[in-house]
Amino acid sequence: MKTSFFTKTLSSLCTAFILIFCLLSCNEPPKEPVSNSYKKKLISYREGRVLFDEYTRTNHEILTKYRNGEPDSRWYWFSLEDMEGYIQYVKENAKKQKLKNVGIRIYMGKYPLNHPKNRMAKPEYAGYQTIFLVPTSQKRKKDNAMSRGEVTDENTDVPSIESMNMTNLAPPPKTLSGTMP
């Protein structure tokens, strides 16, 4: 029995379509390996409590006195989704800019009383301290105008990649408790 030209062509096209579909849908892009260097920097909840209590005993007490008995915010919260998204945003932009040893610096800040309401997680946080995240990369040291610059061990802020704020913060209770929530 002879196979028609149309049947052979259709069969070849179907095979090619199935093969292309499998190649495109079955292969996930390789994931970057995740470093476990963070493990050396982990602390226990108890160690964190020591840091929190020391802050309460010293800095927080001074801030409360300065604010005429009104305590300031004590903790800040970002969702994992926001953190993962921001880290990916920083990585992608740093890669485009060919930056090395990229990191994130955490700065302390304070919302001015007249801060735009749409630039805070909650408008009632005006006047409270906050934190914001700023991308950093390896600093280059320039010896002269002709030098391309050599890399140093220091990191510097990267103003060309946007910072992240809009964190939820916790205005504290009116009493100094010295305990973490």
Salt bridges, closest charged atoms under 4 A:
ASP53 OD2 - ARG49 NE 3.53
GLU54 OE2 - ARG57 NH2 2.76
GLU61 OE2 - LYS65 NZ 3.72
GLU70 OE1 - LYS174 NZ 2.72
ASP72 OD2 - ARG67 NH1 3.69
GLU150 OE2 - LYS141 NZ 3.77
GLU154 OE1 - LYS139 NZ 3.77
ASP157 OD1 - ARG105 NH1 2.46
